[in-house]
Amino acid sequence: MTIFERIVAGEIPCHKVWESDEFLAFLDIRPVAPGHTLVIPKNAIDPVFAMDDEAYQRFLLAAKKVAEILKTKIHCERICMSVVGFEVPHAHIHLIPARGMSDFPWPGGAPAKAEDLAKLSEKLRAL
């Protein structure tokens, strides 16, 4: 049983932000920024792309609803969204209030070479 399943079951407390019959949103215990919130489906599924299309759409709409709540309550420029998926084997979306790029851990590595991007895009289109 994952930590998120235990939170849903009430075995582990959380700082709830929003809840529906299908989803739960709560504050991350290791926030990137104040208000960093996790949105999870109450039913365990992993990874996020294993969700059927209808459930996936409802999940994103739930995240949008929570992002709108955060935006009205926390002083920030926007709410950033991240779906990483390795931290807990249970689909979840990170919503992170940010004032600018310096508040969000992005961009990643060094710029890619144009020829490497061309080869990779060709490979991906061939699938």
Secondary structure by P-SEA (a helix, b strand, c coil): ccaaaaaaacccccccccccccbbbbbbcccccccbbbbbbcccccccccccaaaaaaaaaaaaaaaaaaaacccccbbbbbbbccccccbbbbbbbccccccccccccccccaaaaaaaaaaaaac
